[in-house]
Amino acid sequence: MLIICCACLDARALAAEATVAEYAPDDSLFANPERGFYLHHNLDRLPRSFQRQRAAGHTLVWGQIRLGPYKQTPELPAEFLAALDAGFETVRREGMKAIVRGSYGSRGPGGDYRSFVDAEPEIILGHIRQLAPLFEKHSDVIALFEAGFVGPWGEWHSTQLADDVEAGRAVLDALLAAAPRERMIVLRYPCLKQGLFPRAGGGYETVGAANAYSGQPVARVGHHNDCFLSSRDDVGTYNRCGASRAEETAYLAAETQYVPYGGESCASHALSDCPRAVRELETLHAVYLNSDYDRRVLTKWREQGCYDEIARRLGARLQLVRTELPRTATPGGPWQPTIELKNVGFASLYNPRPVEIVLTPTDGGAAVRLPVAVDPRTWKAGETCRLRPALKLPADLPPGEYAVALALPDPSARLRDDPRYAYRCANTGVWDDDWGGNRLAGIVTVGDQTSAP
């Protein structure tokens, strides 16, 4: 539902020249790409049930690359690489994206994770190099990477390699080189990233407004917590470098404005009661969580009444607030709409995505896409942004009446025309599921030069 609101303008002249509308928010749960509660599967063996999960509202699969059988094998078998290739193809076919993590298992000679021993560094680096072509081929359906490869479950703890900063930096550098440049990698501990990015003269590098989305290594590395609110220090997530939980949370809160944050809980604790959980997810700009673990925590969130809010707000949730659309234009001439949006999600977008104004003839015909020179990753959580692009219509645009829409398609050529990968605004009555656009209130009449007012 949207409300045409010409009367709300102070100047009657503007009301005559533009259609002004305010938009009703939509509080329902719906799917949007690259965010939300994820499914946990092995990428080389996706189950049949996976084919039904996009319809159930999931857009992310945590795709584990199971390397345990090849822990002492320098060359990954061709059939295993083919199975991973097929897994990525299935993810694409089902309209989803993958969070990718390599893991050599979780149990050591003693039968538990404490006795786990890493693969030799040369083998790890060789496997990453062999996986690089698959990462490049399927970059369109990779949402992000969890660093993986080191420690039980790939969580960078409990092993000699996990405690070796230089060896760990070699693994991270190899993964940064193998991953497509526009994709980010998240690390398990705040202290880990700080140690891997020392600053000359002391301290450590950080990502902020000045270097965000620059492609610099520090700006491509975010954070994940696989024991979210599970104890006083999140089972060793915090207090690893001598800093307090409050200090490390402040560090995360600053960085996660520009890099992704996600994970899972691993135990129920009083900290994960609804009020604190929502506040923490908001503070840390959470993008994704495990849909299956820890089940005690997920059940608690349902019983205490915050599960649906968390499901809605993970990642970016964009709401149209108000638009002003000029009613007339001429081919080759300027046209300057005004669009106000608010991000009511926990986080901003973290992968690049184009923004377009789409004009569609009301009597049928091909739509015209007008790129807007703005990076939607700058639409931060809790903020309202105002777009006023100075657009120029094509000189050969046929005269007639055009409906107007806002589109945020996937940047990949393979996915840009797939509505499952377009971003939907959280407003009633605006989403067009047929092609993946958000309809705006108002018609623009394009006339020829001689009929221009």
C-alpha positions as CSV (number, residue, x, y, z in Angstrom):
1,M,0.0,0.0,0.0
2,L,1.2,3.5,-0.8
3,I,-0.3,6.9,-0.1
4,I,-0.4,9.6,-2.7
5,C,0.3,12.8,-0.8
6,C,0.4,15.8,-3.1
7,A,-1.4,17.8,-0.5
8,C,1.5,17.3,2.0
9,L,3.7,19.7,-0.1
10,D,4.1,23.3,0.9
11,A,4.1,24.6,-2.6
12,R,1.1,23.9,-4.9
13,A,3.2,24.4,-7.9
14,L,5.4,21.5,-7.0
15,A,2.3,19.3,-6.5
16,A,1.3,20.1,-10.0
17,E,4.7,19.2,-11.4
18,A,5.5,16.1,-9.4
19,T,3.7,13.1,-7.9
20,V,4.5,12.9,-4.2
21,A,3.9,9.7,-2.3
22,E,4.6,8.2,1.1
23,Y,4.9,4.5,1.5
24,A,3.5,2.1,4.1
25,P,6.1,-0.3,5.7
26,D,5.7,-4.0,5.3
27,D,6.5,-6.0,8.5
28,S,6.2,-9.4,6.9
29,L,9.0,-12.0,6.5
30,F,10.2,-12.3,3.0
31,A,13.4,-13.5,1.2
32,N,16.1,-11.1,0.2
33,P,19.5,-12.2,-1.1
34,E,22.8,-12.5,0.9
35,R,21.2,-12.2,4.3
36,G,19.1,-14.0,6.9
37,F,19.1,-17.4,8.7
38,Y,21.3,-19.8,6.7
39,L,21.1,-23.5,6.0
40,H,24.0,-25.7,7.0
41,H,25.1,-28.3,4.4
42,N,28.2,-29.9,2.7
43,L,28.7,-28.1,-0.6
44,D,29.7,-31.3,-2.4
45,R,26.6,-33.2,-1.2
46,L,23.5,-31.0,-1.1
47,P,20.4,-32.9,-0.1
48,R,17.2,-33.1,-2.1
49,S,15.4,-31.1,0.5
50,F,17.6,-28.1,-0.5
51,Q,15.5,-27.7,-3.6
52,R,12.6,-26.5,-1.4
53,Q,14.4,-24.1,0.8
54,R,14.3,-20.9,-1.4
55,A,10.5,-21.2,-1.3
56,A,10.7,-21.4,2.5
57,G,12.4,-18.0,2.6
58,H,16.1,-19.0,2.8
59,T,18.6,-17.3,0.5
60,L,21.9,-18.5,2.1
61,V,23.5,-21.9,2.5
62,W,26.6,-22.3,4.7
63,G,28.4,-24.5,2.2
64,Q,31.2,-26.5,3.9
65,I,34.0,-27.8,1.7
66,R,34.9,-31.1,3.4
67,L,38.6,-31.6,3.1
68,G,39.1,-34.2,5.9
69,P,39.6,-37.1,3.5
70,Y,42.3,-35.2,1.7
71,K,44.3,-33.9,4.8
72,Q,47.4,-35.7,3.6
73,T,46.7,-35.5,-0.1
74,P,48.4,-32.6,-2.0
75,E,46.1,-32.9,-5.0
76,L,42.4,-32.7,-4.6
77,P,40.7,-35.5,-6.7
78,A,39.0,-34.4,-9.9
79,E,35.8,-36.0,-8.9
80,F,35.7,-34.0,-5.6
81,L,36.2,-30.8,-7.5
82,A,33.4,-31.8,-9.9
83,A,31.1,-32.4,-7.0
84,L,31.8,-29.0,-5.6
85,D,31.2,-27.5,-9.1
86,A,27.8,-29.3,-9.2
87,G,27.1,-28.0,-5.7
88,F,27.6,-24.4,-6.8
89,E,25.4,-25.0,-9.9
90,T,22.7,-26.3,-7.6
91,V,22.9,-23.2,-5.4
92,R,22.5,-21.0,-8.5
93,R,19.6,-23.1,-9.9
94,E,17.8,-22.8,-6.5
95,G,18.2,-19.0,-6.4
96,M,20.5,-18.9,-3.4
97,K,24.1,-17.9,-2.4
98,A,26.8,-19.7,-0.4
99,I,28.8,-18.8,2.6
100,V,31.9,-20.9,1.9
101,R,34.2,-22.5,4.5
102,G,36.9,-25.1,4.0
103,S,37.3,-27.6,6.9
104,Y,39.5,-30.6,7.5
105,G,37.2,-31.9,10.2
106,S,37.0,-31.6,13.9
107,R,38.3,-34.8,15.6
108,G,41.9,-35.7,16.3
109,P,43.6,-38.9,17.4
110,G,42.0,-38.5,20.9
111,G,38.5,-38.6,19.4
112,D,37.7,-34.9,20.2
113,Y,38.5,-31.5,18.9
114,R,41.2,-30.8,21.4
115,S,43.5,-33.4,19.8
116,F,42.8,-32.2,16.3
117,V,45.9,-31.6,14.2
118,D,45.9,-29.3,11.1
119,A,46.9,-30.4,7.7
120,E,50.5,-29.3,6.7
121,P,50.6,-25.6,5.6
122,E,51.8,-26.6,2.2
123,I,48.8,-28.9,1.7
124,I,46.4,-26.2,2.9
125,L,47.9,-23.6,0.5
126,G,47.9,-26.0,-2.4
127,H,44.2,-26.9,-1.8
128,I,43.3,-23.2,-1.7
129,R,45.1,-22.7,-5.1
130,Q,43.2,-25.7,-6.6
131,L,39.9,-24.3,-5.4
132,A,40.5,-20.8,-6.8
133,P,39.2,-21.5,-10.3
134,L,35.9,-22.8,-8.8
135,F,35.6,-19.6,-6.6
136,E,36.1,-17.5,-9.7
137,K,33.7,-19.5,-11.8
138,H,30.9,-19.3,-9.2
139,S,31.6,-15.9,-7.7
140,D,28.1,-14.8,-8.6
141,V,26.6,-17.3,-6.1
142,I,29.2,-16.8,-3.3
143,A,28.0,-14.4,-0.7
144,L,31.2,-14.4,1.4
145,F,33.9,-16.7,2.8
146,E,34.5,-17.8,6.3
147,A,38.3,-18.2,6.6
148,G,38.3,-21.8,7.6
149,F,41.0,-24.4,6.8
150,V,42.7,-24.0,10.2
151,G,41.7,-25.7,13.4
152,P,38.8,-28.0,14.2
153,W,35.7,-27.0,12.1
154,G,38.0,-24.4,10.4
155,E,37.5,-22.1,13.4
156,W,41.2,-21.1,14.0
157,H,41.6,-22.4,17.5
158,S,43.2,-25.3,19.5
159,T,46.0,-26.0,17.1
160,Q,49.7,-25.0,16.7
161,L,48.9,-23.5,13.3
162,A,46.1,-21.4,14.8
163,D,48.6,-19.9,17.2
164,D,51.2,-19.2,14.6
165,V,50.5,-15.7,13.3
166,E,52.8,-15.8,10.3
167,A,51.4,-19.2,9.2
168,G,47.9,-17.9,9.7
169,R,48.7,-14.8,7.6
170,A,49.9,-17.1,4.8
171,V,46.6,-18.9,4.8
172,L,44.6,-15.7,4.9
173,D,46.7,-14.2,2.1
174,A,46.2,-17.3,0.0
175,L,42.4,-17.1,0.5
176,L,42.3,-13.4,-0.3
177,A,44.2,-14.2,-3.5
178,A,41.9,-17.1,-4.4
179,A,38.6,-15.4,-3.6
180,P,37.1,-13.0,-6.1
181,R,38.3,-9.5,-5.3
182,E,34.8,-8.2,-4.6
183,R,34.1,-10.9,-2.0
184,M,34.9,-10.6,1.7
185,I,36.3,-13.1,4.2
186,V,35.3,-13.2,7.8
187,L,37.5,-14.3,10.7
188,R,36.5,-16.1,13.9
189,Y,38.0,-13.8,16.6
190,P,38.4,-10.0,16.9
191,C,41.9,-10.7,18.3
192,L,42.8,-12.8,15.3
193,K,42.2,-10.0,12.8
194,Q,44.1,-7.5,14.9
195,G,47.1,-9.8,15.0
196,L,47.0,-10.5,11.3
197,F,46.9,-6.8,10.4
198,P,49.6,-5.1,12.6
199,R,50.2,-1.4,12.0
200,A,53.7,0.0,11.7
201,G,54.6,1.7,14.9
202,G,52.1,-0.4,17.0
203,G,48.5,-1.2,17.1
204,Y,46.6,-2.7,14.2
205,E,44.9,-1.6,11.0
206,T,41.2,-1.1,10.9
207,V,38.5,-0.6,8.2
208,G,36.5,2.6,8.3
209,A,34.8,5.1,6.0
210,A,38.1,6.1,4.4
211,N,39.1,2.7,3.2
212,A,35.8,0.8,3.1
213,Y,35.1,-1.2,-0.1
214,S,38.6,-0.2,-1.4
215,G,39.7,-3.8,-2.1
216,Q,42.6,-3.4,0.5
217,P,43.1,-6.7,2.4
218,V,42.0,-5.2,5.8
219,A,38.8,-3.8,4.1
220,R,37.9,-7.3,2.8
221,V,38.1,-9.0,6.1
222,G,35.1,-9.1,8.5
223,H,34.0,-11.1,11.5
224,H,32.0,-14.1,12.6
225,N,31.2,-15.5,16.1
226,D,30.2,-19.1,16.4
227,C,29.4,-18.8,20.1
228,F,27.2,-15.7,20.0
229,L,26.1,-14.7,23.5
230,S,26.9,-18.2,24.8
231,S,28.8,-17.2,27.9
232,R,30.4,-14.2,29.6
233,D,33.2,-14.2,26.9
234,D,31.3,-16.1,24.2
235,V,33.3,-19.2,25.0
236,G,36.6,-17.6,24.3
237,T,35.6,-15.3,21.5
238,Y,36.6,-12.3,23.6
239,N,39.4,-11.6,26.1
240,R,42.0,-13.3,23.9
241,C,44.3,-10.4,23.6
242,G,43.9,-8.8,27.0
243,A,41.1,-6.5,25.9
244,S,37.7,-6.6,27.6
245,R,34.5,-7.8,26.0
246,A,33.3,-4.2,25.9
247,E,36.5,-3.0,24.2
248,E,36.3,-5.8,21.6
249,T,32.6,-5.2,21.0
250,A,33.3,-1.6,20.3
251,Y,36.0,-2.6,17.8
252,L,33.5,-4.9,16.1
253,A,30.7,-2.4,16.1
254,A,32.9,0.1,14.3
255,E,34.3,-2.3,11.7
256,T,31.0,-4.1,10.9
257,Q,29.5,-0.9,9.5
258,Y,31.7,-1.8,6.5
259,V,32.3,-5.6,6.6
260,P,29.9,-8.5,7.3
261,Y,29.3,-10.1,10.7
262,G,27.5,-13.3,11.4
263,G,27.7,-16.8,13.0
264,E,25.8,-18.9,15.4
265,S,25.2,-19.5,19.1
266,C,26.7,-22.6,20.7
267,A,24.9,-22.7,24.1
268,S,22.0,-21.1,25.9
269,H,22.9,-18.4,28.4
270,A,21.1,-15.5,30.1
271,L,23.0,-13.1,27.7
272,S,21.0,-14.5,24.8
273,D,17.6,-13.5,26.2
274,C,15.7,-11.5,23.6
275,P,16.3,-7.9,24.8
276,R,20.1,-8.4,24.9
277,A,20.2,-10.5,21.8
278,V,18.4,-7.9,19.6
279,R,20.5,-5.1,21.0
280,E,23.8,-7.1,20.4
281,L,22.8,-8.0,16.8
282,E,21.9,-4.3,16.2
283,T,25.2,-3.1,17.7
284,L,27.3,-5.6,15.7
285,H,25.4,-5.1,12.4
286,A,24.6,-8.8,12.0
287,V,24.0,-10.1,8.5
288,Y,23.5,-13.9,9.0
289,L,22.9,-16.6,11.6
290,N,22.6,-20.4,11.6
291,S,19.0,-21.5,11.3
292,D,19.7,-24.8,13.1
293,Y,22.1,-24.1,15.9
294,D,22.0,-23.7,18.8
295,R,18.4,-25.0,18.9
296,R,17.9,-24.1,22.6
297,V,18.7,-20.4,21.8
298,L,16.5,-20.4,18.7
299,T,13.6,-21.9,20.7
300,K,14.1,-19.3,23.4
301,W,13.9,-16.5,20.8
302,R,10.6,-17.9,19.6
303,E,9.2,-18.3,23.1
304,Q,10.3,-14.8,24.2
305,G,9.0,-13.3,20.9
306,C,12.0,-11.9,19.1
307,Y,12.7,-14.5,16.5
308,D,10.6,-12.9,13.8
309,E,12.2,-9.5,14.4
310,I,15.6,-11.0,14.1
311,A,14.6,-12.9,11.0
312,R,13.4,-9.6,9.4
313,R,16.3,-7.4,10.4
314,L,19.3,-9.6,9.7
315,G,21.3,-7.8,7.0
316,A,19.8,-4.8,5.3
317,R,16.1,-4.1,5.2
318,L,15.3,-1.1,3.0
319,Q,12.0,0.8,3.3
320,L,10.8,3.4,0.9
321,V,9.7,6.5,2.8
322,R,8.8,9.1,0.3
323,T,9.2,9.9,-3.4
324,E,8.7,12.9,-5.6
325,L,8.5,12.0,-9.3
326,P,8.4,14.8,-11.9
327,R,5.3,14.2,-14.1
328,T,6.8,15.2,-17.4
329,A,10.0,14.9,-19.4
330,T,11.4,15.0,-22.9
331,P,13.6,12.6,-24.8
332,G,17.2,13.5,-24.2
333,G,16.2,15.9,-21.4
334,P,16.8,15.9,-17.7
335,W,14.6,14.1,-15.2
336,Q,15.3,14.3,-11.4
337,P,13.3,12.1,-9.1
338,T,13.6,12.3,-5.3
339,I,13.6,9.0,-3.3
340,E,13.9,8.7,0.4
341,L,14.7,5.2,1.9
342,K,15.4,4.0,5.5
343,N,17.4,1.0,6.4
344,V,15.6,-0.7,9.3
345,G,17.8,-3.8,9.2
346,F,20.8,-4.6,11.5
347,A,23.4,-4.0,8.8
348,S,24.0,-2.5,5.4
349,L,24.6,-4.3,2.1
350,Y,28.2,-5.7,2.0
351,N,28.5,-6.8,-1.6
352,P,28.3,-4.3,-4.5
353,R,24.9,-3.9,-6.2
354,P,23.7,-1.4,-8.9
355,V,20.9,1.0,-8.3
356,E,18.6,1.7,-11.3
357,I,15.5,3.8,-12.0
358,V,13.4,1.7,-14.5
359,L,10.9,3.3,-16.8
360,T,8.3,0.9,-18.4
361,P,5.8,2.0,-21.1
362,T,2.3,1.6,-19.7
363,D,1.0,0.4,-23.0
364,G,3.7,-2.3,-23.3
365,G,7.2,-2.3,-24.7
366,A,10.8,-2.6,-23.5
367,A,11.8,-1.1,-20.1
368,V,14.5,1.5,-20.0
369,R,17.0,1.2,-17.1
370,L,18.7,4.4,-15.9
371,P,21.7,3.8,-13.7
372,V,22.0,5.8,-10.5
373,A,25.5,6.8,-9.5
374,V,25.3,5.7,-5.8
375,D,26.7,2.8,-3.8
376,P,23.9,1.2,-1.8
377,R,26.4,-0.2,0.7
378,T,26.5,3.4,2.1
379,W,22.9,3.1,3.2
380,K,23.8,2.3,6.8
381,A,21.6,0.6,9.4
382,G,19.2,3.0,11.1
383,E,19.8,5.8,8.6
384,T,17.5,7.5,6.1
385,C,19.1,8.4,2.8
386,R,17.8,10.8,0.2
387,L,18.5,10.1,-3.5
388,R,18.1,13.0,-6.0
389,P,19.9,11.7,-9.1
390,A,20.2,14.1,-12.1
391,L,19.2,11.6,-14.8
392,K,19.2,12.2,-18.5
393,L,16.6,10.3,-20.6
394,P,17.7,8.6,-23.8
395,A,17.4,10.8,-26.8
396,D,15.5,8.1,-28.7
397,L,13.0,7.4,-25.9
398,P,9.6,7.1,-27.5
399,P,6.9,9.6,-26.3
400,G,4.3,8.1,-24.0
401,E,3.5,7.3,-20.4
402,Y,5.9,5.4,-18.3
403,A,5.6,3.6,-14.9
404,V,8.5,4.1,-12.6
405,A,10.4,1.6,-10.4
406,L,13.5,1.4,-8.3
407,A,15.6,-1.7,-9.0
408,L,18.6,-3.2,-7.1
409,P,19.5,-6.2,-9.3
410,D,22.5,-8.5,-8.8
411,P,25.6,-7.1,-10.6
412,S,26.4,-10.5,-12.2
413,A,25.5,-10.8,-15.9
414,R,24.2,-14.3,-15.1
415,L,21.9,-13.1,-12.3
416,R,20.9,-9.5,-13.0
417,D,17.6,-10.5,-14.8
418,D,16.7,-13.1,-12.1
419,P,14.2,-11.6,-9.7
420,R,15.2,-14.0,-6.9
421,Y,18.5,-12.1,-6.7
422,A,17.1,-8.6,-6.8
423,Y,16.6,-6.6,-3.5
424,R,13.1,-6.0,-2.4
425,C,12.0,-3.0,-0.4
426,A,10.0,-3.6,2.8
427,N,6.8,-1.8,1.7
428,T,3.4,-3.1,1.0
429,G,2.2,-3.1,-2.6
430,V,5.5,-2.1,-4.3
431,W,7.3,-5.4,-5.2
432,D,7.0,-6.8,-8.7
433,D,8.0,-10.5,-8.4
434,D,7.9,-11.0,-12.2
435,W,11.0,-9.0,-12.8
436,G,12.4,-7.9,-9.4
437,G,11.6,-4.2,-9.1
438,N,10.0,-1.9,-6.6
439,R,7.1,0.1,-8.1
440,L,7.1,3.8,-7.3
441,A,3.9,5.9,-7.2
442,G,3.5,8.1,-10.3
443,I,3.5,8.1,-14.1
444,V,6.0,10.2,-16.1
445,T,4.7,11.5,-19.4
446,V,7.5,11.7,-22.0
447,G,6.6,14.1,-24.8
448,D,8.6,15.3,-27.9
449,Q,10.5,18.5,-27.8
450,T,7.8,20.5,-29.5
451,S,5.2,19.6,-26.9
452,A,7.4,20.2,-23.9
453,P,5.9,22.8,-21.5
